[in-house]
C-alpha cells in the first residue's frame, strides 16, 4: 500500500511536469511485485524475487488466477525494464501503467 500511495502522490505532483516518469513507474511496479509475492506466498521459490522472474514463474507453472493477468503483467514488467534501461519515460508511459493498475483494476485483482 505504501508504494501505491507514494506512486499516486508523485504522479499527482508531477502530472503537469516534463520530468522523467521512470521513478514513478518503478513505484507502481513495486506495488505489483509485492502483491504477487504476498499472493503467491509459499508457492514462490525463495530464489525468485524480481518482477520478471515472478511473471515467468506464473507463466511457466500456470498459476491461477495470476496466469489470467499475464498480458497486463508483461506490460508492467516492460515499462519497469524500460525505466531502468531506456532512460527517460513520459507521462504517457505512467498513464499506461496507471490504466492497467487502476482503471483496468489489476491492483485489486492481485
Biopython code that builds the backbone (N, CA, C, O; Angstrom):
import numpy as np
from Bio.PDB.StructureBuilder import StructureBuilder

atoms = [
    (1, "UNK", "N", (0.811, -1.185, 0.000)),
    (1, "UNK", "CA", (0.000, 0.000, 0.000)),
    (1, "UNK", "C", (0.864, 1.263, 0.000)),
    (1, "UNK", "O", (0.511, 2.265, -0.621)),
    (2, "UNK", "N", (2.011, 1.204, 0.710)),
    (2, "UNK", "CA", (2.899, 2.359, 0.756)),
    (2, "UNK", "C", (3.393, 2.744, -0.638)),
    (2, "UNK", "O", (3.454, 3.925, -0.980)),
    (3, "UNK", "N", (3.744, 1.738, -1.435)),
    (3, "UNK", "CA", (4.237, 2.019, -2.789)),
    (3, "UNK", "C", (3.148, 2.659, -3.646)),
    (3, "UNK", "O", (3.422, 3.564, -4.435)),
    (4, "UNK", "N", (1.916, 2.188, -3.487)),
    (4, "UNK", "CA", (0.809, 2.739, -4.255)),
    (4, "UNK", "C", (0.543, 4.195, -3.850)),
    (4, "UNK", "O", (0.329, 5.054, -4.706)),
    (5, "UNK", "N", (0.556, 4.456, -2.581)),
    (5, "UNK", "CA", (0.354, 5.832, -2.113)),
    (5, "UNK", "C", (1.478, 6.728, -2.615)),
    (5, "UNK", "O", (1.227, 7.826, -3.112)),
    (6, "UNK", "N", (2.713, 6.261, -2.487)),
    (6, "UNK", "CA", (3.862, 7.048, -2.960)),
    (6, "UNK", "C", (3.771, 7.324, -4.450)),
    (6, "UNK", "O", (3.986, 8.452, -4.896)),
    (7, "UNK", "N", (3.453, 6.296, -5.214)),
    (7, "UNK", "CA", (3.352, 6.457, -6.665)),
    (7, "UNK", "C", (2.257, 7.446, -7.031)),
    (7, "UNK", "O", (2.459, 8.302, -7.893)),
    (8, "UNK", "N", (1.103, 7.338, -6.389)),
    (8, "UNK", "CA", (-0.007, 8.253, -6.684)),
    (8, "UNK", "C", (0.322, 9.694, -6.305)),
    (8, "UNK", "O", (-0.017, 10.626, -7.034)),
    (9, "UNK", "N", (0.972, 9.871, -5.178)),
    (9, "UNK", "CA", (1.362, 11.233, -4.765)),
    (9, "UNK", "C", (2.366, 11.814, -5.746)),
    (9, "UNK", "O", (2.221, 12.954, -6.186)),
    (10, "UNK", "N", (3.387, 11.033, -6.091)),
    (10, "UNK", "CA", (4.390, 11.511, -7.051)),
    (10, "UNK", "C", (3.753, 11.836, -8.396)),
    (10, "UNK", "O", (4.075, 12.847, -9.020)),
    (11, "UNK", "N", (2.848, 10.970, -8.833)),
    (11, "UNK", "CA", (2.165, 11.212, -10.108)),
    (11, "UNK", "C", (1.369, 12.522, -10.048)),
    (11, "UNK", "O", (1.461, 13.354, -10.952)),
    (12, "UNK", "N", (0.592, 12.696, -8.979)),
    (12, "UNK", "CA", (-0.227, 13.906, -8.853)),
    (12, "UNK", "C", (0.626, 15.174, -8.806)),
    (12, "UNK", "O", (0.258, 16.195, -9.386)),
    (13, "UNK", "N", (1.744, 15.108, -8.127)),
    (13, "UNK", "CA", (2.626, 16.274, -8.034)),
    (13, "UNK", "C", (3.209, 16.625, -9.399)),
    (13, "UNK", "O", (3.329, 17.801, -9.740)),
    (14, "UNK", "N", (3.569, 15.617, -10.173)),
    (14, "UNK", "CA", (4.326, 15.843, -11.405)),
    (14, "UNK", "C", (3.535, 15.655, -12.697)),
    (14, "UNK", "O", (4.121, 15.720, -13.777)),
    (15, "UNK", "N", (2.240, 15.428, -12.623)),
    (15, "UNK", "CA", (1.477, 15.106, -13.829)),
    (15, "UNK", "C", (1.502, 16.209, -14.884)),
    (15, "UNK", "O", (1.262, 15.937, -16.061)),
    (16, "UNK", "N", (1.783, 17.427, -14.491)),
    (16, "UNK", "CA", (1.875, 18.522, -15.459)),
    (16, "UNK", "C", (3.310, 18.959, -15.719)),
    (16, "UNK", "O", (3.551, 20.018, -16.297)),
    (17, "UNK", "N", (4.258, 18.137, -15.288)),
    (17, "UNK", "CA", (5.680, 18.446, -15.447)),
    (17, "UNK", "C", (6.269, 17.683, -16.626)),
    (17, "UNK", "O", (5.678, 16.731, -17.136)),
    (18, "UNK", "N", (7.431, 18.120, -17.034)),
    (18, "UNK", "CA", (8.177, 17.421, -18.075)),
    (18, "UNK", "C", (9.390, 16.762, -17.437)),
    (18, "UNK", "O", (10.535, 17.084, -17.755)),
    (19, "UNK", "N", (9.116, 15.841, -16.537)),
    (19, "UNK", "CA", (10.181, 15.135, -15.838)),
    (19, "UNK", "C", (10.291, 13.721, -16.391)),
    (19, "UNK", "O", (9.483, 13.296, -17.217)),
    (20, "UNK", "N", (11.291, 13.011, -15.925)),
    (20, "UNK", "CA", (11.406, 11.589, -16.217)),
    (20, "UNK", "C", (10.449, 10.858, -15.271)),
    (20, "UNK", "O", (10.611, 10.929, -14.053)),
    (21, "UNK", "N", (9.473, 10.170, -15.815)),
    (21, "UNK", "CA", (8.485, 9.470, -15.004)),
    (21, "UNK", "C", (8.947, 8.069, -14.589)),
    (21, "UNK", "O", (8.176, 7.319, -13.990)),
    (22, "UNK", "N", (10.194, 7.710, -14.900)),
    (22, "UNK", "CA", (10.713, 6.390, -14.552)),
    (22, "UNK", "C", (10.602, 6.078, -13.059)),
    (22, "UNK", "O", (10.158, 4.983, -12.711)),
    (23, "UNK", "N", (10.986, 6.990, -12.160)),
    (23, "UNK", "CA", (10.846, 6.659, -10.732)),
    (23, "UNK", "C", (9.398, 6.388, -10.307)),
    (23, "UNK", "O", (9.152, 5.561, -9.429)),
    (24, "UNK", "N", (8.461, 7.073, -10.919)),
    (24, "UNK", "CA", (7.048, 6.853, -10.602)),
    (24, "UNK", "C", (6.615, 5.485, -11.108)),
    (24, "UNK", "O", (5.892, 4.765, -10.419)),
    (25, "UNK", "N", (7.051, 5.129, -12.297)),
    (25, "UNK", "CA", (6.723, 3.818, -12.864)),
    (25, "UNK", "C", (7.321, 2.703, -12.013)),
    (25, "UNK", "O", (6.696, 1.658, -11.827)),
    (26, "UNK", "N", (8.524, 2.921, -11.498)),
    (26, "UNK", "CA", (9.142, 1.914, -10.632)),
    (26, "UNK", "C", (8.306, 1.722, -9.365)),
    (26, "UNK", "O", (8.137, 0.595, -8.900)),
    (27, "UNK", "N", (7.788, 2.806, -8.813)),
    (27, "UNK", "CA", (6.934, 2.693, -7.618)),
    (27, "UNK", "C", (5.686, 1.862, -7.917)),
    (27, "UNK", "O", (5.301, 1.008, -7.118)),
    (28, "UNK", "N", (5.060, 2.110, -9.058)),
    (28, "UNK", "CA", (3.882, 1.318, -9.426)),
    (28, "UNK", "C", (4.255, -0.157, -9.643)),
    (28, "UNK", "O", (3.497, -1.050, -9.263)),
    (29, "UNK", "N", (5.406, -0.407, -10.244)),
    (29, "UNK", "CA", (5.851, -1.790, -10.460)),
    (29, "UNK", "C", (6.103, -2.493, -9.127)),
    (29, "UNK", "O", (5.853, -3.692, -9.002)),
    (30, "UNK", "N", (6.592, -1.762, -8.143)),
    (30, "UNK", "CA", (6.808, -2.342, -6.817)),
    (30, "UNK", "C", (5.494, -2.800, -6.199)),
    (30, "UNK", "O", (5.455, -3.802, -5.485)),
    (31, "UNK", "N", (4.420, -2.069, -6.472)),
    (31, "UNK", "CA", (3.095, -2.463, -5.976)),
    (31, "UNK", "C", (2.760, -3.854, -6.490)),
    (31, "UNK", "O", (2.345, -4.726, -5.727)),
    (32, "UNK", "N", (2.943, -4.054, -7.785)),
    (32, "UNK", "CA", (2.621, -5.338, -8.413)),
    (32, "UNK", "C", (3.532, -6.434, -7.866)),
    (32, "UNK", "O", (3.064, -7.515, -7.509)),
    (33, "UNK", "N", (4.822, -6.154, -7.803)),
    (33, "UNK", "CA", (5.791, -7.135, -7.315)),
    (33, "UNK", "C", (5.450, -7.598, -5.901)),
    (33, "UNK", "O", (5.431, -8.796, -5.619)),
    (34, "UNK", "N", (5.185, -6.654, -5.028)),
    (34, "UNK", "CA", (4.858, -7.003, -3.629)),
    (34, "UNK", "C", (3.538, -7.750, -3.519)),
    (34, "UNK", "O", (3.427, -8.702, -2.746)),
    (35, "UNK", "N", (2.532, -7.327, -4.287)),
    (35, "UNK", "CA", (1.234, -8.014, -4.242)),
    (35, "UNK", "C", (1.373, -9.464, -4.714)),
    (35, "UNK", "O", (0.756, -10.369, -4.153)),
    (36, "UNK", "N", (2.194, -9.674, -5.760)),
    (36, "UNK", "CA", (2.412, -11.037, -6.261)),
    (36, "UNK", "C", (3.162, -11.884, -5.241)),
    (36, "UNK", "O", (2.807, -13.040, -5.009)),
    (37, "UNK", "N", (4.186, -11.320, -4.638)),
    (37, "UNK", "CA", (4.955, -12.066, -3.630)),
    (37, "UNK", "C", (4.059, -12.481, -2.473)),
    (37, "UNK", "O", (4.119, -13.620, -2.011)),
    (38, "UNK", "N", (3.239, -11.568, -2.015)),
    (38, "UNK", "CA", (2.328, -11.880, -0.903)),
    (38, "UNK", "C", (1.278, -12.895, -1.346)),
    (38, "UNK", "O", (0.998, -13.860, -0.634)),
    (39, "UNK", "N", (0.695, -12.672, -2.532)),
    (39, "UNK", "CA", (-0.353, -13.566, -3.019)),
    (39, "UNK", "C", (0.131, -14.982, -3.300)),
    (39, "UNK", "O", (-0.583, -15.952, -3.047)),
    (40, "UNK", "N", (1.335, -15.092, -3.817)),
    (40, "UNK", "CA", (1.875, -16.417, -4.127)),
    (40, "UNK", "C", (2.389, -17.126, -2.887)),
    (40, "UNK", "O", (2.385, -18.355, -2.826)),
    (41, "UNK", "N", (2.824, -16.372, -1.916)),
    (41, "UNK", "CA", (3.267, -16.955, -0.651)),
    (41, "UNK", "C", (4.307, -18.037, -0.829)),
    (41, "UNK", "O", (5.322, -17.839, -1.497)),
    (42, "UNK", "N", (4.049, -19.165, -0.234)),
    (42, "UNK", "CA", (4.999, -20.287, -0.240)),
    (42, "UNK", "C", (5.108, -20.987, -1.585)),
    (42, "UNK", "O", (6.019, -21.787, -1.797)),
    (43, "UNK", "N", (4.187, -20.692, -2.494)),
    (43, "UNK", "CA", (4.281, -21.308, -3.832)),
    (43, "UNK", "C", (5.448, -20.744, -4.618)),
    (43, "UNK", "O", (5.904, -21.365, -5.578)),
    (44, "UNK", "N", (5.934, -19.590, -4.232)),
    (44, "UNK", "CA", (7.023, -18.919, -4.937)),
    (44, "UNK", "C", (8.351, -19.360, -4.336)),
    (44, "UNK", "O", (8.569, -19.187, -3.136)),
    (45, "UNK", "N", (9.245, -19.928, -5.147)),
    (45, "UNK", "CA", (10.566, -20.317, -4.633)),
    (45, "UNK", "C", (11.316, -19.109, -4.066)),
    (45, "UNK", "O", (11.170, -17.994, -4.568)),
    (46, "UNK", "N", (12.099, -19.327, -3.046)),
    (46, "UNK", "CA", (12.787, -18.229, -2.360)),
    (46, "UNK", "C", (13.820, -17.533, -3.236)),
    (46, "UNK", "O", (14.178, -16.387, -2.962)),
    (47, "UNK", "N", (14.304, -18.188, -4.272)),
    (47, "UNK", "CA", (15.319, -17.562, -5.135)),
    (47, "UNK", "C", (14.705, -16.638, -6.190)),
    (47, "UNK", "O", (15.441, -15.962, -6.910)),
    (48, "UNK", "N", (13.393, -16.595, -6.294)),
    (48, "UNK", "CA", (12.714, -15.738, -7.266)),
    (48, "UNK", "C", (12.226, -14.485, -6.538)),
    (48, "UNK", "O", (11.377, -14.550, -5.648)),
    (49, "UNK", "N", (12.790, -13.340, -6.943)),
    (49, "UNK", "CA", (12.485, -12.110, -6.225)),
    (49, "UNK", "C", (12.093, -10.944, -7.124)),
    (49, "UNK", "O", (11.366, -10.052, -6.687)),
    (50, "UNK", "N", (12.555, -10.933, -8.363)),
    (50, "UNK", "CA", (12.286, -9.789, -9.244)),
    (50, "UNK", "C", (11.006, -10.010, -10.033)),
    (50, "UNK", "O", (10.596, -11.146, -10.273)),
    (51, "UNK", "N", (10.378, -8.901, -10.433)),
    (51, "UNK", "CA", (9.077, -8.951, -11.097)),
    (51, "UNK", "C", (9.091, -9.853, -12.323)),
    (51, "UNK", "O", (8.203, -10.692, -12.476)),
    (52, "UNK", "N", (10.061, -9.702, -13.182)),
    (52, "UNK", "CA", (10.135, -10.537, -14.383)),
    (52, "UNK", "C", (10.236, -12.014, -14.062)),
    (52, "UNK", "O", (9.610, -12.843, -14.721)),
    (53, "UNK", "N", (11.025, -12.345, -13.048)),
    (53, "UNK", "CA", (11.166, -13.747, -12.635)),
    (53, "UNK", "C", (9.839, -14.291, -12.103)),
    (53, "UNK", "O", (9.471, -15.433, -12.377)),
    (54, "UNK", "N", (9.135, -13.468, -11.350)),
    (54, "UNK", "CA", (7.851, -13.887, -10.798)),
    (54, "UNK", "C", (6.851, -14.148, -11.924)),
    (54, "UNK", "O", (6.114, -15.134, -11.896)),
    (55, "UNK", "N", (6.833, -13.254, -12.912)),
    (55, "UNK", "CA", (5.899, -13.417, -14.031)),
    (55, "UNK", "C", (6.238, -14.669, -14.835)),
    (55, "UNK", "O", (5.341, -15.416, -15.226)),
    (56, "UNK", "N", (7.533, -14.906, -15.086)),
    (56, "UNK", "CA", (7.943, -16.136, -15.771)),
    (56, "UNK", "C", (7.481, -17.364, -14.991)),
    (56, "UNK", "O", (6.996, -18.331, -15.578)),
    (57, "UNK", "N", (7.630, -17.323, -13.683)),
    (57, "UNK", "CA", (7.225, -18.444, -12.841)),
    (57, "UNK", "C", (5.725, -18.699, -12.950)),
    (57, "UNK", "O", (5.286, -19.841, -13.080)),
    (58, "UNK", "N", (4.955, -17.633, -12.897)),
    (58, "UNK", "CA", (3.498, -17.755, -13.041)),
    (58, "UNK", "C", (3.154, -18.353, -14.397)),
    (58, "UNK", "O", (2.332, -19.265, -14.490)),
    (59, "UNK", "N", (3.784, -17.838, -15.445)),
    (59, "UNK", "CA", (3.511, -18.311, -16.801)),
    (59, "UNK", "C", (3.911, -19.773, -16.974)),
    (59, "UNK", "O", (3.137, -20.568, -17.506)),
    (60, "UNK", "N", (5.100, -20.129, -16.533)),
    (60, "UNK", "CA", (5.609, -21.492, -16.734)),
    (60, "UNK", "C", (4.866, -22.530, -15.908)),
    (60, "UNK", "O", (4.849, -23.709, -16.262)),
    (61, "UNK", "N", (4.254, -22.102, -14.812)),
    (61, "UNK", "CA", (3.559, -23.039, -13.934)),
    (61, "UNK", "C", (2.040, -22.874, -13.959)),
    (61, "UNK", "O", (1.330, -23.505, -13.177)),
    (62, "UNK", "N", (1.549, -22.031, -14.853)),
    (62, "UNK", "CA", (0.106, -21.786, -14.998)),
    (62, "UNK", "C", (-0.588, -21.592, -13.652)),
    (62, "UNK", "O", (-1.545, -22.295, -13.327)),
    (63, "UNK", "N", (-0.102, -20.649, -12.891)),
    (63, "UNK", "CA", (-0.634, -20.410, -11.551)),
    (63, "UNK", "C", (-1.843, -19.476, -11.637)),
    (63, "UNK", "O", (-1.730, -18.299, -11.981)),
    (64, "UNK", "N", (-2.997, -20.047, -11.311)),
    (64, "UNK", "CA", (-4.239, -19.281, -11.297)),
    (64, "UNK", "C", (-4.345, -18.536, -9.984)),
    (64, "UNK", "O", (-3.817, -19.008, -8.978)),
    (65, "UNK", "N", (-4.987, -17.423, -9.955)),
    (65, "UNK", "CA", (-5.625, -16.700, -11.039)),
    (65, "UNK", "C", (-4.662, -15.791, -11.797)),
    (65, "UNK", "O", (-5.049, -15.129, -12.760)),
    (66, "UNK", "N", (-3.415, -15.764, -11.360)),
    (66, "UNK", "CA", (-2.450, -14.812, -11.907)),
    (66, "UNK", "C", (-2.148, -15.033, -13.384)),
    (66, "UNK", "O", (-1.826, -14.081, -14.096)),
    (67, "UNK", "N", (-2.245, -16.256, -13.846)),
    (67, "UNK", "CA", (-1.972, -16.517, -15.271)),
    (67, "UNK", "C", (-3.008, -15.853, -16.183)),
    (67, "UNK", "O", (-2.755, -15.673, -17.374)),
    (68, "UNK", "N", (-4.146, -15.497, -15.647)),
    (68, "UNK", "CA", (-5.159, -14.782, -16.437)),
    (68, "UNK", "C", (-4.767, -13.321, -16.660)),
    (68, "UNK", "O", (-5.343, -12.649, -17.515)),
    (69, "UNK", "N", (-3.805, -12.836, -15.909)),
    (69, "UNK", "CA", (-3.388, -11.435, -15.987)),
    (69, "UNK", "C", (-2.029, -11.269, -16.671)),
    (69, "UNK", "O", (-1.423, -10.201, -16.589)),
    (70, "UNK", "N", (-1.558, -12.294, -17.331)),
    (70, "UNK", "CA", (-0.200, -12.261, -17.887)),
    (70, "UNK", "C", (0.031, -11.111, -18.856)),
    (70, "UNK", "O", (1.094, -10.491, -18.832)),
    (71, "UNK", "N", (-0.931, -10.821, -19.694)),
    (71, "UNK", "CA", (-0.739, -9.723, -20.658)),
    (71, "UNK", "C", (-0.459, -8.404, -19.937)),
    (71, "UNK", "O", (0.468, -7.679, -20.299)),
    (72, "UNK", "N", (-1.256, -8.101, -18.926)),
    (72, "UNK", "CA", (-1.040, -6.878, -18.146)),
    (72, "UNK", "C", (0.257, -6.943, -17.350)),
    (72, "UNK", "O", (0.985, -5.954, -17.258)),
    (73, "UNK", "N", (0.543, -8.094, -16.783)),
    (73, "UNK", "CA", (1.785, -8.237, -16.013)),
    (73, "UNK", "C", (3.015, -8.026, -16.887)),
    (73, "UNK", "O", (3.971, -7.375, -16.464)),
    (74, "UNK", "N", (2.999, -8.570, -18.103)),
    (74, "UNK", "CA", (4.137, -8.366, -19.009)),
    (74, "UNK", "C", (4.249, -6.906, -19.420)),
    (74, "UNK", "O", (5.359, -6.391, -19.559)),
    (75, "UNK", "N", (3.136, -6.239, -19.615)),
    (75, "UNK", "CA", (3.173, -4.810, -19.957)),
    (75, "UNK", "C", (3.804, -4.003, -18.831)),
    (75, "UNK", "O", (4.624, -3.117, -19.074)),
    (76, "UNK", "N", (3.424, -4.308, -17.623)),
    (76, "UNK", "CA", (4.003, -3.631, -16.467)),
    (76, "UNK", "C", (5.496, -3.918, -16.366)),
    (76, "UNK", "O", (6.298, -3.018, -16.113)),
    (77, "UNK", "N", (5.857, -5.173, -16.565)),
    (77, "UNK", "CA", (7.273, -5.530, -16.500)),
    (77, "UNK", "C", (8.081, -4.807, -17.581)),
    (77, "UNK", "O", (9.200, -4.361, -17.328)),
    (78, "UNK", "N", (7.518, -4.692, -18.774)),
    (78, "UNK", "CA", (8.232, -3.985, -19.845)),
    (78, "UNK", "C", (8.426, -2.506, -19.513)),
    (78, "UNK", "O", (9.494, -1.949, -19.767)),
    (79, "UNK", "N", (7.417, -1.879, -18.956)),
    (79, "UNK", "CA", (7.571, -0.488, -18.523)),
    (79, "UNK", "C", (8.620, -0.383, -17.425)),
    (79, "UNK", "O", (9.426, 0.547, -17.421)),
    (80, "UNK", "N", (8.613, -1.314, -16.516)),
    (80, "UNK", "CA", (9.604, -1.340, -15.435)),
    (80, "UNK", "C", (11.017, -1.490, -16.010)),
    (80, "UNK", "O", (11.934, -0.775, -15.607)),
    (81, "UNK", "N", (11.187, -2.419, -16.951)),
    (81, "UNK", "CA", (12.503, -2.606, -17.578)),
    (81, "UNK", "C", (12.927, -1.357, -18.327)),
    (81, "UNK", "O", (14.087, -0.952, -18.252)),
    (82, "UNK", "N", (12.004, -0.746, -19.043)),
    (82, "UNK", "CA", (12.320, 0.472, -19.781)),
    (82, "UNK", "C", (12.760, 1.595, -18.848)),
    (82, "UNK", "O", (13.603, 2.414, -19.210)),
    (83, "UNK", "N", (12.196, 1.630, -17.668)),
    (83, "UNK", "CA", (12.562, 2.684, -16.729)),
    (83, "UNK", "C", (14.022, 2.568, -16.313)),
    (83, "UNK", "O", (14.655, 3.570, -15.982)),
    (84, "UNK", "N", (14.548, 1.374, -16.327)),
    (84, "UNK", "CA", (15.936, 1.161, -15.932)),
    (84, "UNK", "C", (16.899, 1.227, -17.111)),
    (84, "UNK", "O", (18.067, 1.574, -16.931)),
    (85, "UNK", "N", (16.433, 0.902, -18.313)),
    (85, "UNK", "CA", (17.361, 0.732, -19.433)),
    (85, "UNK", "C", (17.254, 1.791, -20.529)),
    (85, "UNK", "O", (18.253, 2.114, -21.173)),
    (86, "UNK", "N", (16.091, 2.320, -20.741)),
    (86, "UNK", "CA", (15.930, 3.283, -21.835)),
    (86, "UNK", "C", (16.287, 4.685, -21.383)),
    (86, "UNK", "O", (16.849, 5.473, -22.144)),
    (87, "UNK", "N", (15.960, 4.984, -20.161)),
    (87, "UNK", "CA", (16.197, 6.339, -19.690)),
    (87, "UNK", "C", (14.899, 7.023, -19.405)),
    (87, "UNK", "O", (14.098, 6.541, -18.605)),
    (88, "UNK", "N", (14.681, 8.124, -20.038)),
    (88, "UNK", "CA", (13.529, 8.970, -19.750)),
    (88, "UNK", "C", (12.209, 8.340, -20.201)),
    (88, "UNK", "O", (12.047, 7.958, -21.360)),
    (89, "UNK", "N", (11.283, 8.242, -19.264)),
    (89, "UNK", "CA", (9.933, 7.788, -19.588)),
    (89, "UNK", "C", (8.978, 8.964, -19.414)),
    (89, "UNK", "O", (9.237, 9.884, -18.637)),
    (90, "UNK", "N", (7.893, 8.918, -20.134)),
    (90, "UNK", "CA", (6.979, 10.057, -20.217)),
    (90, "UNK", "C", (5.743, 9.861, -19.346)),
    (90, "UNK", "O", (5.518, 8.796, -18.771)),
    (91, "UNK", "N", (4.965, 10.909, -19.272)),
    (91, "UNK", "CA", (3.681, 10.840, -18.576)),
    (91, "UNK", "C", (2.779, 9.804, -19.252)),
    (91, "UNK", "O", (2.019, 9.114, -18.573)),
    (92, "UNK", "N", (2.855, 9.690, -20.580)),
    (92, "UNK", "CA", (2.050, 8.692, -21.295)),
    (92, "UNK", "C", (2.399, 7.280, -20.821)),
    (92, "UNK", "O", (1.517, 6.429, -20.698)),
    (93, "UNK", "N", (3.676, 7.034, -20.557)),
    (93, "UNK", "CA", (4.085, 5.726, -20.029)),
    (93, "UNK", "C", (3.487, 5.510, -18.637)),
    (93, "UNK", "O", (2.993, 4.426, -18.327)),
    (94, "UNK", "N", (3.535, 6.544, -17.811)),
    (94, "UNK", "CA", (2.945, 6.445, -16.474)),
    (94, "UNK", "C", (1.433, 6.252, -16.561)),
    (94, "UNK", "O", (0.851, 5.501, -15.778)),
    (95, "UNK", "N", (0.803, 6.932, -17.515)),
    (95, "UNK", "CA", (-0.643, 6.767, -17.700)),
    (95, "UNK", "C", (-0.984, 5.344, -18.126)),
    (95, "UNK", "O", (-1.994, 4.791, -17.692)),
    (96, "UNK", "N", (-0.155, 4.755, -18.965)),
    (96, "UNK", "CA", (-0.357, 3.360, -19.365)),
    (96, "UNK", "C", (-0.319, 2.455, -18.139)),
    (96, "UNK", "O", (-1.177, 1.590, -17.968)),
    (97, "UNK", "N", (0.676, 2.661, -17.297)),
    (97, "UNK", "CA", (0.813, 1.865, -16.071)),
    (97, "UNK", "C", (-0.393, 2.069, -15.164)),
    (97, "UNK", "O", (-0.953, 1.104, -14.645)),
    (98, "UNK", "N", (-0.789, 3.309, -14.974)),
    (98, "UNK", "CA", (-1.938, 3.613, -14.122)),
    (98, "UNK", "C", (-3.227, 3.011, -14.679)),
    (98, "UNK", "O", (-4.057, 2.520, -13.914)),
    (99, "UNK", "N", (-3.401, 3.042, -15.986)),
    (99, "UNK", "CA", (-4.600, 2.459, -16.588)),
    (99, "UNK", "C", (-4.671, 0.960, -16.324)),
    (99, "UNK", "O", (-5.734, 0.432, -15.998)),
    (100, "UNK", "N", (-3.551, 0.285, -16.464)),
    (100, "UNK", "CA", (-3.530, -1.159, -16.204)),
    (100, "UNK", "C", (-3.870, -1.442, -14.748)),
    (100, "UNK", "O", (-4.674, -2.323, -14.446)),
    (101, "UNK", "N", (-3.250, -0.687, -13.854)),
    (101, "UNK", "CA", (-3.428, -0.954, -12.427)),
    (101, "UNK", "C", (-4.749, -0.460, -11.873)),
    (101, "UNK", "O", (-5.433, -1.180, -11.145)),
    (102, "UNK", "N", (-5.108, 0.766, -12.216)),
    (102, "UNK", "CA", (-6.245, 1.401, -11.553)),
    (102, "UNK", "C", (-7.535, 1.351, -12.364)),
    (102, "UNK", "O", (-8.593, 1.034, -11.821)),
    (103, "UNK", "N", (-7.460, 1.656, -13.646)),
    (103, "UNK", "CA", (-8.671, 1.659, -14.479)),
    (103, "UNK", "C", (-9.095, 0.221, -14.800)),
    (103, "UNK", "O", (-10.256, -0.145, -14.616)),
    (104, "UNK", "N", (-8.155, -0.582, -15.275)),
    (104, "UNK", "CA", (-8.464, -1.988, -15.570)),
    (104, "UNK", "C", (-8.619, -2.824, -14.296)),
    (104, "UNK", "O", (-9.164, -3.927, -14.336)),
    (105, "UNK", "N", (-8.135, -2.291, -13.163)),
    (105, "UNK", "CA", (-8.338, -2.943, -11.874)),
    (105, "UNK", "C", (-7.377, -4.056, -11.501)),
    (105, "UNK", "O", (-7.676, -4.861, -10.620)),
    (106, "UNK", "N", (-6.223, -4.114, -12.160)),
    (106, "UNK", "CA", (-5.285, -5.191, -11.843)),
    (106, "UNK", "C", (-4.859, -5.155, -10.381)),
    (106, "UNK", "O", (-4.742, -6.204, -9.747)),
    (107, "UNK", "N", (-4.630, -3.988, -9.850)),
    (107, "UNK", "CA", (-4.173, -3.901, -8.459)),
    (107, "UNK", "C", (-5.166, -4.533, -7.501)),
    (107, "UNK", "O", (-4.751, -5.105, -6.493)),
    (108, "UNK", "N", (-6.444, -4.454, -7.772)),
    (108, "UNK", "CA", (-7.452, -5.059, -6.908)),
    (108, "UNK", "C", (-7.556, -6.572, -7.120)),
    (108, "UNK", "O", (-7.931, -7.303, -6.203)),
    (109, "UNK", "N", (-7.232, -7.032, -8.303)),
    (109, "UNK", "CA", (-7.299, -8.470, -8.584)),
    (109, "UNK", "C", (-6.106, -9.234, -8.034)),
    (109, "UNK", "O", (-6.162, -10.451, -7.857)),
    (110, "UNK", "N", (-5.031, -8.511, -7.768)),
    (110, "UNK", "CA", (-3.862, -9.168, -7.211)),
    (110, "UNK", "C", (-4.042, -9.276, -5.706)),
    (110, "UNK", "O", (-3.169, -9.803, -5.016)),
]
sb = StructureBuilder()
sb.init_structure("model")
sb.init_model(0)
sb.init_chain("A")
sb.init_seg("    ")
for serial, (resi, resn, name, xyz) in enumerate(atoms, 1):
    if name == "N":
        sb.init_residue(resn, " ", resi, " ")
    sb.init_atom(name, np.array(xyz, "f"), 0.0, 1.0, " ", f" {name:<3s}", serial, name[0])
structure = sb.get_structure()
